[in-house]
Amino acid sequence: MTRTVPRSLRLFVVPIMAAAIFLAAAAPAGAADPTFPFDWKIDATTHLAKLNQDVTVPTGSFVGSVDLVTGALTGHITLPPATTTVSLAGIGLARATFQIAEVQPVTGHVDFTTLQATATSVFDIKVVRASPALLPFLNLVGNACKTSTPVTVTMSGAASLTAASTFTGTYTIPKLAHCGLATTALNLVVPGPGNTFTAVATPR
């Protein structure tokens, strides 16, 4: 039985394979595999399980490349700080600003036959500011507050070159360290498993 290739799959695979054939033919013997560069706009949200709270991250970017022979993906994610309101024991309501800081490049794989992509990101979560609602000028965490060990999250989803693609993953937040007076209070409400990360990637 002949299978019909979906139009969305053709839109993704045909230009990539055409580029691969052209680059492979033009490359000298022994040259590295041809790659397809990408520059995606990233709109992300994360659900903090212990707080039962969603945090929207301002628009960032994911820039990298895909090996057109092996499907190996590599790149760098850059996301701006995100701010949310949390309730801290002994402090009350506070505005906390979180920053994701990449520890190593994103690595992953694209399956050209199914369009499924996976990508693993390793990063620190920094708390760059935590201020009591009644004392917004006061920063309780100093300038060194971050997760005691890096966070690892593997995200997956169907990729597209022509439309937005949604990738999701689950991760654990380690204990926070070097957060000054707020260390204990933050560790009561932030670290733990079952947090989710959703990223909508759109070609620029």
N, C-alpha and C positions, 0 to 999 in steps of 0.2 A: 504494500500500500504506500503511495506517495504522500509524504507529509508536507504540508504548506508551512513555510517559514513565516511567522508573524511579521507584519510590517515594522513594528518597533524593533524587532531583532535585526531585520535587514538594515534599518537606519543606523544601528550601532555597529554591526559587524562589517558591512560592505566597505565603508570608508576606512575602517581600521585595517582590514585585510588588503585593500588596495594600496594603502600606505606601506604596509609591511612588504608586499611584493616589490613595490618601487624601491624602497630603501634597501631591501636585501639585494636586489639586482645591482644597485649603484655602489654598495659597500665593497671594499677590497676584501680579499680572502683573509680570514682570521680576524676580521673586525667583530666588535661586540654586536649583540642582537639589536635590531632596530627597536626604538621605543616611541611611544605616543605620549607627548606631554599634555598635561591638563591643568587648568586653573579654575577651580570651582569656588563659588560663593557658598559659605556655610551658615545656615540659620539653625541654631541648636537650642535644645531645652534639656534639662535634666530634672529628674524627680528624686528628691532626697527622701529616702524611705523613712528614716527615723523621725524626721520633721513632718512627713507626709505633705510635702510642699514642692511645687514646681518652680524652677528658676529658669527664666528665659535669658539666654546669652546673646548679647549684641552680635550682629553679623560679622563673621570672620572669613577665613579663606583656607582652602586645602589645595596646595600646589605640589605637583609631582609628575610621575610618569609611569606608564605601564609597558612592560616588556612584551613586544608583539609576538614573540615566539613562546615564551614560558608562561605569560600572563602575570608575572610577578609585578606587584605594585609597590611603589615607595614614594614618600612625600613628606610634607611638613604641614601641620595644622597650626594656625594662629587664630586665637580667639581673644577678644577684648574681655576686661573684667566684667563681672555680673554682680548686681547688688540685690539683696533680699532682706526682709525683716525676719528676725528670729527672736525667740523668747529664751533668755539665758537665766539660769538659776542664780539668784542673788544680785542680778543686774536688771532684770526685766526686759522689756522690748529693746532691741538693738538693731541697728542697720549694719549688716555684714557684707563686705565686698570680697568676692572670691575671684581668683585668677588661675587659669590652667596654664602651667608652664611645661612645655615639652621637654622630656628627658632624653629621648632618642627618636630617630625618624620613624614615621609610620611605615609599617610593612604589611603586605597582604597579597591577595591573588584575585584575578578576574578570570572567570570561566567563560570563554568566548562562545561556548555552545548554549549556555543557559542564561548568560548575562548576570549571574550571581557573583557578587563581589564580597570579599571579607577584608577587613583592615584592623590591625592591632595597634593601638596607641598606648604609649607609656608616658605618664606625666605626673608632676607634683600638683597638688591643689594648694595654692597659697591663699591665706586670709590676709589681704593687704590692709584691711581696715575693719574694725568693729567698734561702733560708737553707740553709747546709750541714747535712746530716743530723746531724753531730756537734756543730754549733753553732747550734741552732735559734733562739737569741736574736739572732743576727746577720743583718741584712738587707743583702745585697750590692748591691742595685740602687738604693737611695735612693728618692726620691719623684717622679722625673720620667721613669722608664723607660717607653717606649712605641714603637710602630711609627713609623718615620721618615716614612711617608706613610699616609693612611687606607686601610683595607681596604674593598673593595667586593664584596659577595656578592649574587647574584640567586638567589632560592629559588622553587621552583614545586611545585605539588601540587594535589590535588582538595580543595576547601573544603566544609565542612559547618557548618550552624548547630546541629545536634543531636548531633553526635558528634565525637570527636577527629579532627583532620586532620593529616597528615604532610607537611612541606615539606622539600625538600632542595636543596642547592646546593654548588658547588665554588668555592674561593677561593685566592688567593695571599697569603702573609704577607710583607710587606716586611721589610727589615732593621730591627733594633731600634736605638734611639739613647738616649743619656743614661742608660745603665744602670750607670754606675760601673765597678767592678772586674769585673763580670760581663758587660760588653758583648760582648767578643770571644767568650767561652764560649757565651753565649746565641745569638749569631749563627751559630755553628757547627751548632746543633742545632734551631733553631726556624724561621727564615725559609725560604720556598720555595713552589712551586706544588703543586697536587694535594691540598690540604686539603679536607675535606668538613664540611659543617654540616647537621645534621638537627634539626628543631624539630617537636615534637608540640604542636599548638595545640588547647586544649579550652575550649569556651564555659564561662564561670563560671555 
